[in-house]
C-alpha cells in the first residue's frame, strides 16, 4: 500500500508525520503547479470548484509516482466537498488509474465506519500506536501554525523580507524532519527567535482579516499567494482558520483546546443562523469579529461557484454597512488572472489606508463594499 493525499497548505507535514509514525509508505504528490491545474481541469467537470480540480491533479501526479491508495477526508452538508472522493474515484477509474480511495468521514457521521477504515490502513498495529501517532502529528500541526502566525505578523514589518521567507522555508523543513516533540520544540523556539531578531520598520501597519472557504484560505497556490502579496504591500494578515483548527473541527469535533471558529457562529447569528455548508456561516461571523477587533478590512476568498461562500458574500454588504468595515471578495479558479488580483489588492489597500487616515483626522469614516 502506497498512500497519497492532496496538498492543502502545509498539511503534508502533518500527514507525513502521522503515516510514517504508523510505518505506512507515503507517496507525496509534487508541489501544486500549473501542470497540476492542467491535469485537473482537463479531466474534471467544467463547473467543479477549483479545489476539486487541484486535488484531482494531485492524485494523477501521485499515481505517476507509484501511489495506489488515496487518503481523503469526507464531509457533510450542502458543500460539494462531501462528494469529492466519490466523483474523483469515478474519474480516475475512467482514466485507467486504479487507486483505492479511503475516505475518512467526520466522526459524528459514523464512529464505526471511521474505526473500520483506520483499522484497514494500520493493519495489526495497536490503537495505542495510533493515538501516539495522532498526538505527534497534532504537535506538528501546532508547530506549523505558530510559525505561520509569526510570519504573517512580521511580513509587513521586517526590512529583510527575503531573509524572513528563507527562515520560514527552513523552519518548515526542520519541523517536517523533527523526529520527536523535544526536537520539534527546539526548532520552533530557534526559528521564532531568529525571525523576531530581524530588523523591523516602524509602524503602524494596516491589518486585514482573511476569511472564506477553508481550502482557498489555507492553500497559497489556490489563493495566488495572497498573504505574501499583502505582506509586501505593508499589510498584516490574520487568517480566520489555521490548519490545527481545521483538523480539530473536522476530525476531533472541537474537543481539543485550540482557537477555532465556534465563537463566530454566535457573531453570525443576527445575519445567518442556519448552517449553509462549508464555512459560509463562519465567514460572516469572522468578518464581524474582525470589525469588533478594529481591523482595517476583510478579504473574502472563495472558489468560483462555491455555494456556501456565495451565500456569505450576499450577506457581507450588510455586515460592512453595520460595522463600517470595507470588504473585498475574490472568486478564484483556473481562469483568474494574477495581474487582475494584484490590481484589486493594491486598490483595496489604498482604500483602507485612506479610511484609516480619515479616522485619525476625526472625519466621518466611509465604507465601500467591493
PLY file of the C-alpha trace (Angstrom):
ply
format ascii 1.0
element vertex 370
property float x
property float y
property float z
element edge 369
property int vertex1
property int vertex2
end_header
0.00 0.00 0.00
1.48 3.31 -1.17
-0.64 6.14 0.21
-1.06 9.63 -1.16
-3.27 12.60 -0.29
-3.95 16.08 -1.71
-1.96 19.18 -0.86
-3.57 21.87 1.31
-1.08 24.42 2.56
1.39 22.66 4.88
-0.90 19.71 5.61
1.70 17.41 4.05
3.92 17.88 7.12
1.17 16.71 9.45
0.02 13.73 7.37
3.58 12.62 6.74
4.22 12.57 10.50
1.04 10.56 11.06
1.57 7.96 8.33
5.29 7.43 8.83
4.79 7.08 12.60
2.49 4.17 11.76
5.01 2.61 9.40
2.94 3.31 6.29
4.54 4.02 2.92
3.88 7.53 1.64
3.92 8.95 -1.89
3.78 12.73 -1.65
2.43 14.49 -4.77
4.75 17.09 -6.30
4.07 20.66 -5.13
0.93 22.00 -6.80
1.88 23.65 -10.09
0.43 24.75 -13.42
0.72 21.13 -14.59
-1.41 20.07 -11.60
-4.04 22.60 -12.66
-3.93 21.48 -16.29
-4.41 17.83 -15.34
-7.30 18.61 -13.00
-9.04 20.96 -15.42
-8.65 18.53 -18.31
-10.42 15.68 -16.52
-12.79 17.36 -14.03
-16.34 18.59 -14.77
-16.21 22.15 -16.09
-18.12 23.70 -13.19
-16.41 21.71 -10.44
-14.79 24.08 -7.98
-11.08 24.92 -8.06
-10.08 22.78 -5.02
-11.67 19.73 -6.67
-9.55 20.24 -9.77
-6.35 20.80 -7.80
-6.98 17.66 -5.72
-7.60 15.60 -8.85
-4.37 16.87 -10.39
-2.52 15.95 -7.16
-3.86 12.38 -7.36
-2.87 11.92 -11.00
0.66 13.17 -10.34
0.94 10.91 -7.27
-0.24 7.92 -9.36
2.57 8.64 -11.82
4.98 8.32 -8.87
3.59 4.92 -7.86
0.76 5.71 -5.41
-2.02 3.13 -5.29
-4.12 4.35 -2.34
-5.67 7.78 -1.72
-6.38 9.09 1.78
-9.18 11.64 1.56
-11.38 13.48 4.04
-15.15 13.37 3.70
-17.80 15.89 4.61
-21.48 16.50 5.23
-23.96 19.22 4.37
-24.64 21.30 1.26
-20.95 21.84 0.41
-19.81 19.68 -2.51
-16.70 18.65 -0.57
-18.62 15.64 0.71
-18.88 14.33 -2.87
-15.28 14.95 -3.91
-13.99 11.46 -3.22
-16.85 9.63 -4.92
-16.66 11.71 -8.12
-12.86 11.69 -8.20
-12.84 7.91 -7.78
-15.06 7.52 -10.86
-12.93 9.93 -12.92
-9.71 8.12 -12.01
-11.25 4.74 -12.83
-12.40 6.03 -16.24
-8.86 7.21 -16.91
-7.47 3.78 -16.07
-5.89 4.89 -12.79
-6.93 2.10 -10.45
-6.45 3.53 -6.97
-8.06 2.56 -3.69
-9.89 5.56 -2.17
-10.07 5.57 1.65
-12.45 8.31 2.75
-12.33 9.37 6.41
-15.77 10.77 7.12
-16.29 13.10 10.13
-16.64 11.11 13.38
-20.18 12.34 14.00
-21.25 10.61 10.80
-20.27 7.14 11.96
-17.64 6.22 14.53
-17.79 2.59 13.47
-17.12 3.38 9.82
-14.20 5.64 10.75
-12.79 2.96 13.07
-13.02 0.28 10.37
-11.23 2.45 7.80
-8.44 3.27 10.22
-8.09 -0.43 11.00
-7.88 -1.14 7.27
-4.97 1.31 7.00
-3.00 0.31 10.09
-3.38 -3.46 9.87
-2.28 -5.14 13.12
-0.88 -2.06 14.83
-2.39 -1.29 18.22
-4.75 1.59 18.94
-2.18 2.93 21.38
0.27 3.30 18.48
-2.44 5.14 16.54
-3.03 7.52 19.44
0.70 8.25 19.74
0.94 8.90 16.00
-2.06 11.24 16.06
-0.59 13.06 19.05
2.75 13.60 17.29
1.03 14.77 14.10
-1.02 17.21 16.18
2.15 18.67 17.70
3.47 19.24 14.19
0.24 20.96 13.15
0.52 23.35 16.10
4.20 23.98 15.35
3.39 24.89 11.75
0.63 27.26 12.89
2.82 29.02 15.45
5.49 29.68 12.81
2.93 30.79 10.23
1.32 33.24 12.66
4.72 34.78 13.36
5.49 35.09 9.65
2.12 36.76 8.95
2.82 39.26 11.73
6.39 40.03 10.59
5.97 40.17 6.80
4.97 43.86 6.64
7.39 44.80 9.43
10.77 43.31 8.60
13.29 45.12 6.44
14.80 41.91 5.08
11.75 40.20 3.58
13.81 37.68 1.61
15.60 36.61 4.80
12.24 36.12 6.53
10.97 33.93 3.70
14.21 31.93 3.80
13.84 31.35 7.54
10.20 30.37 7.03
11.12 27.70 4.46
13.92 26.41 6.67
11.58 26.24 9.69
9.02 24.20 7.77
11.73 21.82 6.57
13.08 21.33 10.09
9.56 20.85 11.51
8.95 18.21 8.85
12.21 16.42 9.78
11.85 16.66 13.59
11.73 13.09 14.99
10.13 13.86 18.38
8.39 16.51 20.47
11.56 17.87 22.11
13.28 18.35 18.77
10.14 19.99 17.44
10.01 22.47 20.31
13.68 23.36 19.82
13.11 24.00 16.12
10.15 26.29 16.75
11.90 28.25 19.52
15.05 28.63 17.42
13.33 29.96 14.32
10.93 32.22 16.20
13.95 33.84 17.85
15.72 34.28 14.50
12.62 35.80 12.90
11.99 38.20 15.78
15.63 39.27 15.63
15.36 40.62 12.08
15.48 44.44 11.83
11.98 45.92 11.69
10.39 49.03 10.23
8.34 51.43 12.36
4.55 51.15 12.22
1.63 51.43 12.32
0.58 48.81 9.78
-2.76 48.04 8.18
-4.45 44.87 9.46
-6.64 42.64 7.29
-8.68 39.57 8.17
-8.64 36.73 5.63
-11.89 34.73 5.55
-13.61 32.27 3.24
-13.62 28.66 2.09
-11.05 26.76 4.14
-9.02 25.22 1.27
-8.73 28.53 -0.56
-7.67 30.26 2.66
-5.04 27.63 3.54
-3.59 26.78 0.10
-1.29 29.53 -1.28
-1.48 28.19 -4.83
-5.27 28.40 -4.79
-5.34 31.98 -3.45
-2.42 33.19 -5.59
-0.20 33.60 -2.51
-2.37 36.41 -1.21
-0.76 36.50 2.24
2.71 37.14 0.86
1.40 39.73 -1.59
-0.38 41.64 1.15
2.70 41.48 3.35
4.77 43.08 0.58
2.17 45.88 0.47
2.71 46.57 4.19
-0.37 44.73 5.46
-0.55 42.34 8.42
-2.82 39.38 7.66
-4.77 37.34 10.20
-6.38 34.14 8.98
-9.84 33.16 10.19
-8.78 29.50 10.26
-5.48 27.69 10.70
-4.53 24.11 9.95
-4.82 22.88 13.54
-8.25 24.50 13.91
-9.46 22.75 10.74
-8.13 19.39 11.97
-9.71 19.93 15.39
-13.07 20.84 13.87
-13.15 18.21 11.13
-11.60 15.19 12.86
-11.90 15.85 16.60
-15.22 17.74 16.57
-13.75 20.64 18.56
-12.62 18.53 21.53
-9.11 19.98 21.64
-8.36 23.34 23.20
-7.33 25.41 20.21
-8.70 28.64 18.85
-11.33 27.74 16.29
-14.48 29.09 14.71
-17.10 28.25 17.33
-17.47 31.84 18.59
-18.03 33.11 15.05
-21.33 31.23 14.78
-22.75 33.39 17.58
-21.47 36.56 15.90
-23.04 35.49 12.61
-26.44 34.72 14.18
-28.03 38.18 13.57
-27.30 37.74 9.86
-27.20 33.98 9.30
-28.44 31.41 11.81
-28.52 28.32 9.63
-25.75 26.00 8.50
-25.27 26.58 4.77
-22.38 24.16 4.26
-18.63 24.62 4.35
-17.63 27.69 6.34
-20.23 30.09 4.95
-21.63 30.98 8.36
-18.15 31.26 9.85
-17.16 33.68 7.07
-19.91 36.05 8.17
-19.10 35.67 11.87
-15.36 36.12 11.32
-16.00 39.34 9.42
-17.98 40.66 12.39
-15.19 39.52 14.72
-12.52 41.37 12.74
-14.66 44.51 12.72
-15.03 44.34 16.51
-11.25 43.97 16.84
-10.70 47.16 14.85
-9.23 45.64 11.71
-8.92 47.89 8.67
-10.65 45.50 6.29
-11.60 41.93 5.44
-10.70 39.95 2.31
-13.04 37.11 1.43
-11.67 34.37 -0.84
-13.66 31.52 -2.35
-13.61 29.13 -5.30
-15.81 30.17 -8.21
-19.29 28.52 -7.89
-18.82 27.76 -4.15
-22.41 27.85 -2.84
-21.74 28.39 0.90
-19.43 31.33 0.17
-21.90 32.80 -2.35
-24.45 32.86 0.48
-21.90 34.54 2.77
-20.97 37.04 0.05
-24.60 38.12 -0.27
-24.66 38.97 3.45
-21.32 40.76 3.74
-22.68 44.12 2.43
-24.98 44.29 5.47
-22.09 43.48 7.82
-19.90 46.04 6.08
-22.57 48.71 6.46
-23.42 47.93 10.08
-19.81 47.79 11.29
-18.20 50.24 8.90
-15.55 47.81 7.68
-14.62 47.51 3.98
-14.63 44.05 2.45
-13.26 42.61 -0.78
-14.41 39.30 -2.27
-12.20 37.36 -4.68
-13.65 34.34 -6.52
-10.79 32.20 -7.75
-10.40 29.46 -10.34
-8.06 28.38 -13.12
-9.08 31.41 -15.20
-8.18 34.00 -12.57
-5.59 36.49 -13.76
-2.68 37.28 -11.48
-2.42 40.86 -12.70
-6.10 41.50 -12.03
-5.85 40.09 -8.50
-2.79 42.22 -7.72
-4.54 45.34 -9.03
-7.60 44.72 -6.87
-5.45 44.10 -3.80
-3.48 47.29 -4.34
-6.69 49.30 -4.76
-8.16 47.77 -1.60
-5.01 48.57 0.38
-5.19 52.18 -0.83
-8.84 52.29 0.26
-8.02 51.02 3.75
-5.10 53.44 4.11
-7.29 56.40 3.13
-10.02 55.25 5.51
-7.57 54.98 8.41
-6.21 58.45 7.66
-9.73 59.91 7.73
-10.38 58.22 11.06
-7.17 59.62 12.53
-8.23 63.10 11.41
-11.60 62.62 13.11
-13.56 62.70 9.87
-16.61 60.53 9.33
-15.40 57.21 8.07
-16.98 55.98 4.86
-17.10 52.35 3.91
-17.05 50.75 0.49
-18.06 47.21 -0.34
-16.39 45.58 -3.32
0 1
1 2
2 3
3 4
4 5
5 6
6 7
7 8
8 9
9 10
10 11
11 12
12 13
13 14
14 15
15 16
16 17
17 18
18 19
19 20
20 21
21 22
22 23
23 24
24 25
25 26
26 27
27 28
28 29
29 30
30 31
31 32
32 33
33 34
34 35
35 36
36 37
37 38
38 39
39 40
40 41
41 42
42 43
43 44
44 45
45 46
46 47
47 48
48 49
49 50
50 51
51 52
52 53
53 54
54 55
55 56
56 57
57 58
58 59
59 60
60 61
61 62
62 63
63 64
64 65
65 66
66 67
67 68
68 69
69 70
70 71
71 72
72 73
73 74
74 75
75 76
76 77
77 78
78 79
79 80
80 81
81 82
82 83
83 84
84 85
85 86
86 87
87 88
88 89
89 90
90 91
91 92
92 93
93 94
94 95
95 96
96 97
97 98
98 99
99 100
100 101
101 102
102 103
103 104
104 105
105 106
106 107
107 108
108 109
109 110
110 111
111 112
112 113
113 114
114 115
115 116
116 117
117 118
118 119
119 120
120 121
121 122
122 123
123 124
124 125
125 126
126 127
127 128
128 129
129 130
130 131
131 132
132 133
133 134
134 135
135 136
136 137
137 138
138 139
139 140
140 141
141 142
142 143
143 144
144 145
145 146
146 147
147 148
148 149
149 150
150 151
151 152
152 153
153 154
154 155
155 156
156 157
157 158
158 159
159 160
160 161
161 162
162 163
163 164
164 165
165 166
166 167
167 168
168 169
169 170
170 171
171 172
172 173
173 174
174 175
175 176
176 177
177 178
178 179
179 180
180 181
181 182
182 183
183 184
184 185
185 186
186 187
187 188
188 189
189 190
190 191
191 192
192 193
193 194
194 195
195 196
196 197
197 198
198 199
199 200
200 201
201 202
202 203
203 204
204 205
205 206
206 207
207 208
208 209
209 210
210 211
211 212
212 213
213 214
214 215
215 216
216 217
217 218
218 219
219 220
220 221
221 222
222 223
223 224
224 225
225 226
226 227
227 228
228 229
229 230
230 231
231 232
232 233
233 234
234 235
235 236
236 237
237 238
238 239
239 240
240 241
241 242
242 243
243 244
244 245
245 246
246 247
247 248
248 249
249 250
250 251
251 252
252 253
253 254
254 255
255 256
256 257
257 258
258 259
259 260
260 261
261 262
262 263
263 264
264 265
265 266
266 267
267 268
268 269
269 270
270 271
271 272
272 273
273 274
274 275
275 276
276 277
277 278
278 279
279 280
280 281
281 282
282 283
283 284
284 285
285 286
286 287
287 288
288 289
289 290
290 291
291 292
292 293
293 294
294 295
295 296
296 297
297 298
298 299
299 300
300 301
301 302
302 303
303 304
304 305
305 306
306 307
307 308
308 309
309 310
310 311
311 312
312 313
313 314
314 315
315 316
316 317
317 318
318 319
319 320
320 321
321 322
322 323
323 324
324 325
325 326
326 327
327 328
328 329
329 330
330 331
331 332
332 333
333 334
334 335
335 336
336 337
337 338
338 339
339 340
340 341
341 342
342 343
343 344
344 345
345 346
346 347
347 348
348 349
349 350
350 351
351 352
352 353
353 354
354 355
355 356
356 357
357 358
358 359
359 360
360 361
361 362
362 363
363 364
364 365
365 366
366 367
367 368
368 369
